[in-house]
C-alpha cells in the first residue's frame, strides 16, 4: 500500500512509522489527517457502472471538493481510469479546477447550478464543451453572448424544479423556455435534468408521481427539439430505490464515496477516515469540571485525553457515520479500533476531549478515528491518499 500525500507547503506531512503497534498503517508527522482509499473509490465506481447498465451514463458527482475528499485527486482517478462518463461540479470555479487538474483523459464536465457570472467567465468552459445548467430566461442572453465569443455552441441542460425549491424551471414553463433556447443560434439543448426532494423511505408515491411528470415533460421537450435529449433525474437515493428511473444518466455522489442513505443494500465501501493523535492524557476527580463553561462534570473518577480536532474541522456537525452515539448527554464518539470513546464537554474550535476511562492502553501519540462530516472537513487538514 502506498500513501500519496496532498502537497502542503506550510507543514511537513510526510509519513513515518506509527508509534502505536496495534496499527498497520503509517501516521503522518501532524496532529490530524484524512485517509482516502482510492482503490476502494475505483471499486465503488465500477460497481455503480455495472449496476447502471450499458445504456445509462454515469455522472460522478465531485461537487463540494468531491464531498471533502479532494476535487483534483478524485477527478484524476475517475477520469484517468475511465471510471465514469462525466464529472458533476457545483460551480464554474470547481469546473475550472477540474479542467486545470492535468487529467490524462479529459471527461465531460457538468455544472449543476445556474451560472450567474459574466459572459467572459463562461468562455473557457464553453470551449471545452462543458454542460451548463439553465433554468430561467435571463441566462439565455448571457450564455448566448459567451458562446458567440467562444465561437462554440454552449451545451445546455434545462433544469426543472419539482419541489426542492433551490433552483430550476417550473415544469409548466419548460416548453416555453425550451423554445427560447432552441431559437438561439449559439445554444444547443443537450439534456433535461432534475433533483427531486425525495428522502429515502418517505413519500414514495409522491416521488414516483414527480418522476413520471419529469419523464412526460422531458419527452415533450424531445418532441419540441426533434432530437434525443439526455434525461437525468436519478441521484443516489432514486438510483437505488427507483431503479426504473435511471433513464439516460444517473448522477451519483454519496454512493460513490461509500455512503448509502437508503435501506436498499448495495456493496460499496467507505473510502474516508478522519484520524488524529491523542495530544495529552490526564486523570480527573469525581466532581471536577472540564471544558468551556465548566459544562462537563465528572460523575466519577475519569481518565481523559485531548485531540486537536474541533468544530473548525467539521467535528460535531451531524456527520453521516455509523459510530455516532445518540444516547444520553454523550452524543458523539471517537473510536480506537472497536472501542468507543465518548466526546465529553463542548468541542472547541480546534480541540475536543475524549473519555479514555475504559481504554487505559491509549497514550499520547496513539491514534483515534473521529466522526467528522466530510463536506465540512477543513481543507487545511491534509488528505492522505491510499493506493
C-alpha positions, 0 to 999 in steps of 0.5 A, spaced: 500 500 500 502 506 498 500 513 501 500 519 496 500 525 500 496 532 498 502 537 497 502 542 503 507 547 503 506 550 510 507 543 514 511 537 513 506 531 512 510 526 510 509 519 513 513 515 518 512 509 522 506 509 527 508 509 534 502 505 536 503 497 534 496 495 534 496 499 527 498 497 520 498 503 517 503 509 517 501 516 521 503 522 518 508 527 522 501 532 524 496 532 529 490 530 524 489 527 517 484 524 512 485 517 509 482 516 502 482 509 499 482 510 492 482 503 490 476 502 494 473 509 490 475 505 483 471 499 486 465 503 488 465 506 481 465 500 477 460 497 481 455 503 480 457 502 472 455 495 472 449 496 476 447 502 471 447 498 465 450 499 458 445 504 456 445 509 462 451 514 463 454 515 469 455 522 472 460 522 478 458 527 482 465 531 485 461 537 487 463 540 494 471 538 493 468 531 491 464 531 498 471 533 502 475 528 499 479 532 494 476 535 487 483 534 483 485 527 486 478 524 485 477 527 478 484 524 476 482 517 478 475 517 475 477 520 469 484 517 468 481 510 469 475 511 465 471 510 471 465 514 469 462 518 463 462 525 466 464 529 472 458 533 476 461 540 479 457 545 483 460 551 480 464 554 474 470 555 479 470 547 481 469 546 473 475 550 472 479 546 477 477 540 474 479 542 467 486 545 470 487 538 474 492 535 468 487 529 467 490 524 462 483 523 459 479 529 459 471 527 461 465 531 460 464 536 465 457 538 468 455 544 472 449 543 476 447 550 478 445 556 474 451 560 472 450 567 474 457 570 472 459 574 466 459 572 459 467 572 459 467 567 465 463 562 461 468 562 455 473 557 457 468 552 459 464 553 453 470 551 449 471 545 452 464 543 451 462 543 458 454 542 460 451 548 463 445 548 467 439 553 465 433 554 468 430 561 467 430 566 461 435 571 463 441 566 462 439 565 455 442 572 453 448 571 457 450 564 455 448 566 448 453 572 448 459 567 451 458 562 446 458 567 440 465 569 443 467 562 444 465 561 437 462 554 440 455 552 441 454 552 449 451 545 451 445 546 455 441 542 460 434 545 462 433 544 469 426 543 472 424 544 479 419 539 482 419 541 489 426 542 492 425 549 491 433 551 490 433 552 483 430 550 476 424 551 471 417 550 473 415 544 469 409 548 466 414 553 463 419 548 460 416 548 453 416 555 453 423 556 455 425 550 451 423 554 445 427 560 447 433 556 447 432 552 441 431 559 437 438 561 439 443 560 434 449 559 439 445 554 444 444 547 443 439 543 448 443 537 450 439 534 456 433 535 461 435 534 468 432 534 475 433 533 483 427 531 486 426 532 494 425 525 495 428 522 502 429 515 502 423 511 505 418 517 505 413 519 500 414 514 495 408 515 491 409 522 491 416 521 488 414 516 483 408 521 481 414 527 480 418 522 476 413 520 471 411 528 470 419 529 469 419 523 464 412 526 460 415 533 460 422 531 458 419 527 452 415 533 450 421 537 450 424 531 445 418 532 441 419 540 441 427 539 439 426 533 434 432 530 437 434 525 443 435 529 449 439 526 455 434 525 461 437 525 468 433 525 474 436 519 478 441 521 484 443 516 489 437 515 493 432 514 486 438 510 483 437 505 488 430 505 490 427 507 483 431 503 479 426 504 473 428 511 473 435 511 471 433 513 464 439 516 460 444 518 466 444 517 473 448 522 477 451 519 483 455 522 489 454 519 496 454 512 493 460 513 490 464 515 496 461 509 500 455 512 503 448 509 502 442 513 505 437 508 503 435 501 506 436 498 499 443 494 500 448 495 495 456 493 496 460 499 496 465 501 501 467 507 505 473 510 502 474 516 508 477 516 515 478 522 519 484 520 524 488 524 529 493 523 535 491 523 542 495 530 544 495 529 552 492 524 557 490 526 564 486 523 570 480 527 573 476 527 580 469 525 581 466 532 581 471 536 577 469 540 571 472 540 564 471 544 558 468 551 556 463 553 561 465 548 566 459 544 562 462 537 563 462 534 570 465 528 572 460 523 575 466 519 577 473 518 577 475 519 569 481 518 565 481 523 559 485 525 553 485 531 548 485 531 540 486 537 536 480 536 532 474 541 533 468 544 530 473 548 525 474 541 522 467 539 521 467 535 528 460 535 531 456 537 525 451 531 524 456 527 520 453 521 516 457 515 520 455 509 523 459 510 530 455 516 532 452 515 539 445 518 540 444 516 547 444 520 553 448 527 554 454 523 550 452 524 543 458 523 539 464 518 539 471 517 537 473 510 536 480 506 537 479 500 533 472 497 536 472 501 542 468 507 543 470 513 546 465 518 548 466 526 546 465 529 553 464 537 554 463 542 548 468 541 542 472 547 541 474 550 535 480 546 534 480 541 540 475 536 543 476 531 549 475 524 549 473 519 555 479 514 555 476 511 562 475 504 559 481 504 554 487 505 559 492 502 553 491 509 549 497 514 550 499 520 547 501 519 540 496 513 539 491 514 534 483 515 534 478 515 528 473 521 529 466 522 526 467 528 522 462 530 516 466 530 510 463 536 506 465 540 512 472 537 513 477 543 513 481 543 507 487 545 511 487 538 514 491 534 509 488 528 505 492 522 505 491 518 499 491 510 499 493 506 493 
